[in-house]
Amino acid sequence: MTDVLIVGAGPTGLTLACDLARRGVAVRIVDRSPEFPRSSRSKGPNARSLEVLEDLGVVDAVLAAGSAPLPMRKYRDGLPIADADPYADSSPTPDAPYDRGRLIAQWRLEEVLRDRLAGYGGRVELGAEVVGLTEDGAGVTVDLADGSRAAARYVVGCDGAHSSVRKLLGIPFDGETDEEQVMVCGDVEITGGPDRGFWHQWFDEDGAVMLCPIPGTRSGWWFQSGPERDAEGRPAAPSLEGFRRLFARHTRLPAGDLTRATLLSTYRVNVRMVDRYRVGRVFLAGDAAHVHAIAGGLGMNTGIQDAYNLGWKLAQVVAGRAEPGLLDTYEEERLPVAAWTLELTSDRLRATLAAIREPGGGLDTAITTETAGLDRGYRWSSLAAPGPGDGLRSGDRAPDAPCREAVTGAPTRLFHVLAGPHITVLGFGAGTERTLREAAASHRDTVRTCRVYGPGAPEGETAAPYALHDHEGHARAAYGVGADTLVVIRPDNHVGLVAGAEDGSAVLRYLDGLDRVGVACMVDGTRKG
């Protein structure tokens, strides 16, 4: 019996598999497809997902394989009338190293994640379609279409909008489909063609074509368009000839320049979500749990962040370091985020549809600071311990900060200390040192403690291995630190607890809730040592 069986090997399933594998969890990942898809589909990770991918150790490969988001060139009646760069006024900040997402074909991102999984000894099993689920007290038995069976302690359905796992669980997928909002999509090859330094958008009275160059290709483009319609007004199925006609009509370029069209599909706006993320030992993540308008590009990103939230919790429970109740917080935290995402993307779609009615309007309307994902937190969660009401609070995303290693003086970042499958305790000020020592002694490698020295504090031999010198004060500013302060950061880089140095016992109790190995260091309610 494996610890966790993941159904679906898209970005959501692969993120979860990598996260579990690096934590030593026995994981198996299967997919119904007979071969790995070459679909470009999603245009890439947003800023928050890049932080997740950095923690997983793959962000450099993603950055190398992709490109920065492109400025958008808008046309009317074949003529360019406006350029827009949604990120023209943004730049990385000390607390957020990524101010924008990355364009990368989905198949290429999946390759990067599969390579990472292979480094842990894992691989995707293709042609494995799940047709049955049976749970007992110890685990779940999964029936596969080839007649074989697989047993696992937990199962996670990451198998997309048509999820077999969700259907087998009998979970409704409530919402609506807008039959009038239809788009045809595909990957196309164009010889010559428009400048590959722009995302081109032709919005005319009688339809639209959008072309975005696919990074890593010389002539590949993402193609999106309003569909051709038959005499009765029904959308025509996408085809190479249809794409050529649409291309020529709106771009005024020769139809023959579009030489190839693959992975053709018809997209309708679906806004649906489940009412629960879990039935017993079976969970849902990504499009299996929620689908929404593509405006803002949050589909794949919400799935990646579902997986990032669930992975450490499954690992703690599988290892016996946390009570099974920890798994209830996955739904508690992610279900409201899904509801918010559906609302935001529907709002951005309405705004974009209104914008493109006027010359110069385009897809830049869909991009806001909210679509970066950096402001999503879990302040309502039962894992968000009470604390100070101002500034950074429990449940918030943990900020980054440029620092120096206190021992060597070498430049580093706070994210480098947070990276990895551990809980982190930051101690700002000398008054936090006793709690840091106790946390390190009782939780061993599950908890990493880090004393953060102030700008004028001494460095060198007195510092512990992970100690940081906040030489410019960016860490203190990001965490709102004045007096001596302790901050517990969860493995998914969200703040769990903010406490004064005098509340060290609250920090230790909180750690024992997330990692009960520390309870062994207590006798009659009193911590030893």
C-alpha atoms as one frame of an Amber mdcrd trajectory, in Angstrom:
protein
   0.000   0.000   0.000   1.353   3.418  -0.983   0.902   6.423   1.275  -0.740
   8.731  -1.268  -2.137   7.965  -4.726  -2.489  11.038  -6.947  -4.892  10.802
  -9.882  -3.959  13.254 -12.627  -0.485  14.371 -13.722  -1.042  17.983 -14.712
   0.606  20.859 -12.834  -1.578  20.336  -9.747  -0.871  16.620  -9.413   2.827
  17.016 -10.193   3.237  19.837  -7.662   1.657  17.647  -4.996   3.753  14.638
  -5.986   7.001  16.633  -5.791   6.052  18.156  -2.450   5.167  14.781  -0.923
   8.195  13.002  -2.380  10.654  15.515  -0.932   9.058  14.907   2.469   9.721
  11.183   2.256   6.111  10.193   1.571   5.579   7.120  -0.621   3.613   8.576
  -3.530   2.187   7.102  -6.719   0.845   9.295  -9.536  -1.312   7.984 -12.383
  -2.945   9.597 -15.408  -5.552   8.320 -17.839  -3.765   9.755 -20.901  -1.805
   7.227 -22.970   1.021   9.720 -23.510   2.185  13.020 -22.109   0.205  15.888
 -23.653   1.889  18.575 -25.741  -0.822  21.111 -25.069   0.282  24.645 -24.268
  -3.042  25.484 -22.569  -2.332  27.586 -19.475   0.059  30.433 -20.164   2.113
  30.002 -17.005   2.553  30.518 -13.264   1.702  33.804 -11.575   3.923  35.511
  -8.999   2.738  33.423  -6.051   3.115  30.164  -7.974   6.682  31.158  -8.831
   7.331  31.357  -5.078   5.895  27.843  -4.710   8.057  26.585  -7.571  11.102
  28.196  -5.985  10.434  26.311  -2.770  10.188  23.087  -4.790  13.570  23.835
  -6.375  12.430  24.250  -9.984  11.980  27.995 -10.459  15.312  28.450 -12.269
  14.307  25.842 -14.852  10.898  27.501 -15.267  12.418  30.947 -15.710  14.915
  29.596 -18.252  12.240  27.784 -20.280   9.729  30.638 -20.286   9.638  34.347
 -20.968   8.457  37.444 -19.173   4.860  38.515 -19.861   4.730  40.462 -23.097
   3.284  43.885 -23.780  -0.052  43.725 -25.567  -0.673  45.258 -28.972  -4.318
  45.986 -29.754  -5.771  46.373 -33.259  -8.982  47.582 -34.856  -9.855  46.875
 -38.470  -6.390  45.424 -38.967  -4.523  48.492 -37.745  -2.507  48.732 -34.493
  -4.058  51.414 -32.295  -2.660  50.873 -28.785   0.070  49.090 -26.863  -0.257
  48.244 -23.191   2.128  46.717 -20.679   0.255  45.733 -17.489   3.575  45.439
 -15.636   5.205  48.647 -16.847   5.029  50.248 -13.400   5.846  47.175 -11.314
   9.153  45.763 -10.134  10.330  43.252  -7.530  10.345  44.505  -3.945  12.331
  43.284  -0.929   9.333  41.292   0.337   8.211  39.942  -3.075  10.948  38.789
  -5.496   8.473  38.140  -8.344   6.318  41.047  -9.446   4.861  39.191 -12.427
   4.286  35.673 -13.664   6.048  33.772 -16.428   4.898  32.663 -19.873   5.631
  28.978 -20.385   3.809  26.251 -22.282   2.009  23.950 -19.879   3.627  20.851
 -21.366   7.050  22.377 -20.694   6.164  23.204 -17.085   4.970  19.628 -16.659
   8.285  18.381 -18.029  10.159  20.450 -15.439   8.025  19.045 -12.624   8.332
  15.462 -13.917  12.106  15.861 -13.975  12.008  17.057 -10.371   9.849  14.102
  -9.385  12.261  11.736 -11.124  15.011  13.112  -8.919  13.113  11.670  -5.959
  12.669   8.340  -7.737   9.087   8.983  -8.858   7.434   8.709 -12.239   4.018
   9.177 -13.825   2.102   6.000 -14.763   0.247   6.658 -18.029  -2.856   4.925
 -19.354  -4.205   4.353 -15.851  -7.865   5.361 -15.715  -9.617   5.242 -12.355
 -13.067   3.614 -12.533 -13.786   2.773  -8.903 -13.043   3.824  -5.311 -13.645
   1.882  -2.113 -12.639   3.179   1.312 -12.247   1.254   4.524 -10.814   2.270
   7.874  -7.204   1.834   6.803  -7.149   3.260   3.301  -8.644   3.404  -0.186
  -8.725   0.757  -2.898  -8.775   2.161  -6.423 -10.044   0.142  -9.394  -8.316
   0.856 -12.714  -9.782   0.360 -16.176  -7.306  -2.403 -17.011  -8.740  -4.518
 -14.190  -5.902  -3.906 -11.738  -6.227  -2.380  -8.304  -4.150   0.065  -6.280
  -4.232   0.574  -2.521  -3.318   3.798  -0.757  -3.770   5.401   2.626  -5.037
   8.556   0.895  -6.143   9.468  -2.632  -6.105  12.933  -4.218  -8.085  13.659
  -7.380  -6.158  16.160  -9.507  -7.812  14.906 -12.683  -9.358  18.056 -14.094
 -12.796  19.489 -14.701 -14.204  16.126 -15.802 -12.728  14.432 -12.728 -13.496
  10.746 -12.411 -12.598  10.914  -8.730 -15.126  13.679  -8.075 -17.837  11.765
  -9.930 -17.086   8.545  -8.061 -17.380  10.441  -4.784 -20.756  11.809  -5.863
 -19.751  15.416  -5.141 -21.877  17.947  -7.077 -20.094  20.395  -9.361 -22.513
  23.272  -9.016 -22.490  26.369 -11.160 -23.280  27.366 -14.703 -22.004  27.260
 -18.264 -22.427  30.330 -20.459 -23.220  28.901 -23.882 -22.910  32.346 -25.473
 -19.332  32.955 -24.312 -17.501  30.630 -26.694 -13.918  30.665 -27.907 -11.898
  28.351 -30.151  -8.316  27.672 -29.113  -5.250  25.851 -30.348  -1.510  25.912
 -30.915  -0.622  27.190 -34.362   2.466  27.620 -36.524   2.795  30.897 -38.438
   5.504  31.671 -40.985   6.624  35.270 -40.901   3.713  36.730 -39.057   3.562
  39.502 -36.456   6.324  40.656 -34.109   6.969  37.946 -31.495   7.720  40.618
 -28.915   3.997  41.279 -28.400   0.790  39.517 -27.449  -1.370  40.591 -30.405
  -5.104  41.194 -30.009  -7.431  42.011 -32.889 -10.864  43.023 -31.577 -13.291
  43.859 -34.361 -17.038  44.358 -34.532 -17.528  40.908 -36.032 -15.109  38.897
 -33.873 -11.586  38.666 -32.533  -8.263  36.852 -32.827  -5.587  36.772 -30.129
  -2.059  35.498 -30.779   0.587  35.073 -28.092   4.003  33.584 -28.982   4.801
  30.308 -27.239   8.203  30.589 -25.499  10.867  28.162 -26.650   9.479  27.973
 -30.194  10.452  29.878 -33.324   7.017  30.015 -34.937   4.548  28.638 -32.393
   1.653  30.756 -31.121  -1.252  30.397 -28.750  -4.345  31.045 -30.899  -7.651
  32.189 -29.405 -10.628  33.477 -31.338 -14.344  33.867 -31.431 -15.702  30.897
 -33.417 -17.069  30.799 -36.906 -20.817  30.180 -36.875 -23.163  28.287 -39.156
 -26.309  29.653 -40.801 -28.275  29.130 -37.603 -25.712  30.926 -35.470 -24.249
  27.840 -33.824 -20.484  27.775 -33.179 -18.561  25.775 -35.767 -16.054  23.191
 -34.595 -12.440  24.437 -34.738 -10.389  23.338 -37.748  -7.216  24.309 -39.574
  -9.196  25.882 -42.430 -11.431  27.713 -39.980  -8.435  29.066 -38.108  -6.940
  30.254 -41.406 -10.132  32.116 -42.317 -10.336  33.748 -38.883  -6.632  34.612
 -39.008  -6.900  36.258 -42.421 -10.142  38.097 -41.619  -8.864  39.823 -38.507
  -5.087  40.147 -39.004  -5.276  40.959 -42.749  -2.304  38.618 -43.200  -2.350
  35.799 -45.787  -4.316  32.775 -44.616  -1.511  30.503 -45.844   0.885  32.002
 -43.309  -0.902  29.887 -40.685   0.563  26.540 -41.669  -0.424  24.240 -38.821
  -3.022  24.031 -36.055  -3.013  21.405 -33.318  -4.724  20.693 -30.025  -7.874
  22.391 -31.254 -10.616  22.896 -28.701 -13.765  24.878 -28.003 -13.850  26.757
 -24.718 -17.039  27.786 -22.953 -17.066  29.824 -19.773 -17.772  27.419 -16.924
 -18.100  28.740 -13.384 -18.408  25.752 -11.074 -17.056  24.492  -7.770 -17.578
  21.716  -5.276 -19.113  22.199  -1.841 -16.412  20.105  -0.155 -12.828  19.140
  -0.870 -12.780  15.892   1.031 -14.724  12.687   1.536 -12.970  10.567   4.149
  -9.523   9.692   2.834 -10.111  11.132  -0.639  -9.395  14.762  -1.569  -9.907
  16.977  -4.608  -7.558  19.663  -5.930  -7.280  21.981  -8.915  -9.858  21.890
 -11.716 -11.407  18.796 -10.156 -12.674  21.132  -7.429 -13.200  24.441  -9.249
 -13.357  25.914 -12.755 -13.903  29.517 -13.718 -13.417  32.146 -16.395  -9.901
  32.295 -17.809  -9.675  36.062 -17.271  -6.702  36.723 -15.017  -5.047  33.346
 -15.664  -5.804  31.829 -12.249  -6.883  28.298 -13.218  -3.590  26.395 -13.092
  -2.291  28.713 -10.381  -5.139  27.986  -8.012  -4.501  24.270  -8.499  -0.773
  24.603  -7.791  -1.591  26.461  -4.601  -4.205  23.847  -3.602  -1.461  21.238
  -3.840   1.003  23.364  -1.875  -1.519  23.736   0.934  -2.370  20.032   1.067
   1.094  18.493   0.640   2.669  19.326   4.008  -0.513  18.457   5.880  -0.727
  15.001   4.297   2.948  14.451   4.996   2.620  15.354   8.677  -0.349  13.023
   9.148   1.177  10.153   7.164   4.338  10.401   9.294   2.300  10.390  12.503
   3.545  13.876  13.401   0.072  15.452  13.379  -3.445  14.370  14.190  -5.698
  13.528  11.194  -7.742  16.612  12.040  -5.010  18.715  10.430  -6.355  17.520
   7.078  -9.673  19.263   7.766  -7.892  22.599   7.429  -7.252  21.944   3.725
 -10.921  22.432   2.891 -11.287  25.106   5.552  -8.574  27.194   3.918  -8.897
  26.442   0.214 -12.684  26.341  -0.292 -13.054  30.097   0.433 -10.142  30.803
  -1.912 -11.927  28.907  -4.696 -15.105  30.909  -4.114 -13.104  34.145  -4.187
 -11.369  33.055  -7.397 -14.670  32.360  -9.142 -15.940  35.795  -8.148 -12.748
  37.609  -9.159 -12.393  35.928 -12.551 -16.057  36.488 -13.403 -15.638  40.162
 -12.514 -12.470  40.429 -14.634 -14.245  38.739 -17.556 -17.099  41.247 -17.386
 -14.615  44.123 -17.262 -12.649  42.743 -20.227 -15.743  42.183 -22.363 -16.748
  45.774 -21.694 -13.241  47.065 -22.498 -12.879  45.348 -25.868 -16.062  46.931
 -27.168 -14.085  50.142 -27.445 -11.025  50.575 -29.692  -7.858  50.090 -27.652
  -9.418  47.749 -25.113  -7.735  44.404 -24.503  -6.813  41.592 -22.177  -4.734
  43.855 -19.948  -8.031  44.740 -18.247  -8.075  41.247 -16.722  -4.759  41.742
 -14.915  -4.833  43.323 -11.453  -2.689  43.131  -8.338  -5.083  40.457  -7.068
  -4.324  38.099  -9.957  -0.683  37.907  -8.802  -1.864  35.793  -5.861   0.416
  37.503  -3.338  -2.386  38.803  -1.148  -4.163  35.484  -0.591  -3.960  34.313
   3.000  -5.893  32.309   5.560  -6.636  34.703   8.405  -9.918  32.881   9.061
  -8.217  29.494   9.492  -8.149  27.547  12.740  -4.378  27.349  12.131  -4.119
  31.153  12.324  -3.310  31.652  15.994  -4.544  34.872  17.636  -1.953  37.610
  17.747  -1.376  41.303  17.160  -4.089  42.927  15.062  -1.921  45.349  13.099
   0.355  44.668  10.133   1.337  41.116   9.306  -1.071  38.626  10.854  -1.411
  34.890  11.302  -2.577  33.307   8.059  -0.838  35.847   5.817   1.723  34.922
   3.169   5.213  35.056   4.697   7.217  37.898   3.077  10.731  37.585   1.699
  13.618  39.919   2.598  17.228  40.349   1.434  19.603  39.594   4.314  23.120
  38.370   4.967  24.213  35.114   6.529  25.141  36.107  10.052  28.122  33.724
  10.165  29.721  34.470   6.781  28.209  37.787   5.757  27.264  36.333   2.355
  24.156  37.790   0.685  21.055  35.632   1.013  17.286  35.898   1.265  14.799
  34.964   3.922  13.112  32.654   1.393  16.300  30.561   1.350  15.808  29.852
   5.052  12.114  29.066   4.566  12.722  26.789   1.558  12.292  23.098   2.290
   9.869  20.748   4.008  10.144  22.214   7.501   8.364  24.609   9.838  10.373
  27.775  10.516  10.582  29.858  13.677  12.057  33.328  13.287  13.343  35.112
  16.349  13.759  38.875  16.175  15.727  40.107  19.187  17.871  38.566  21.932
  14.829  37.797  24.046  13.757  35.066  21.599  16.865  32.887  21.908  15.619
  30.607  24.698  12.459  29.712  22.758  14.483  29.114  19.599  16.752  26.689
  21.486  13.808  24.813  22.989  12.003  24.560  19.657  15.108  23.220  17.924
  15.799  20.681  20.693  12.289  19.274  20.873  11.347  19.175  17.184  14.705
  18.258  15.639  14.779  18.490  11.829  11.051  19.219  11.479  11.523  22.772
  12.751  14.217  25.173  11.578  14.975  28.038  13.931  16.482  31.291  12.741
  17.657  34.213  14.853  17.324  37.425  12.839  19.856  40.011  14.002  19.099
  43.687  13.572  21.067  46.082  11.347  23.549  47.000  14.037  23.832  43.616
  15.744  27.095  41.647  15.903  27.722  38.857  13.419  30.137  35.968  13.171
  31.027  33.255  15.641  28.096  33.893  18.005  25.531  33.158  15.308  23.797
  29.809  14.741  23.995  28.189  11.266  20.707  29.613   9.943  21.008  33.012
  11.618  20.469  36.064   9.442  21.716  39.618   9.619  18.890  41.949   8.635
  21.481  44.515   7.622  19.065  46.887   5.882  16.045  46.271   8.098  13.886
  44.788   5.323  12.890  41.710   7.333  11.807  43.793  10.309   9.836  46.097
   8.048   8.113  43.223   6.233   7.164  41.456   9.459   6.233  44.630  11.317
   8.671  43.890  14.117   9.326  46.389  16.869  10.043  44.678  20.184  11.486
  41.151  20.445   9.168  38.967  18.374   8.742  35.288  17.444   7.143  34.273
  14.155   6.148  30.704  13.255   5.983  30.065   9.508   4.195  26.993   8.193
   5.814  24.719   5.584   3.668  26.359   2.886   5.182  29.722   3.810   2.171
  31.219   5.542   2.415  32.770   8.975   1.046  30.542  11.712   1.717  32.641
  14.797   3.157  36.025  15.743   4.037  36.410  19.427   6.137  38.515  21.728
   9.291  36.963  23.181   7.528  36.683  26.529   4.988  34.311  24.925   7.517
  31.620  24.045   5.284  28.971  25.596   2.551  29.835  23.082   5.029  29.243
  20.273   6.008  25.843  21.680   2.365  24.823  22.107   1.625  25.872  18.533
   4.531  23.816  17.231   3.315  20.798  19.186  -0.034  21.138  17.404   1.612
  21.003  13.985   4.354  18.534  14.917   3.486  16.365  17.872   6.939  14.789
  18.075   7.610  17.690  20.423   4.994  16.383  22.861   7.413  13.583  23.766
   9.592  16.255  25.376   6.869  17.175  27.865   6.097  15.609  31.246   2.839
  16.386  33.076   2.263  19.410  30.853   5.701  20.872  31.611   8.318  21.024
  28.898  11.543  19.286  29.890  14.745  21.334  29.806
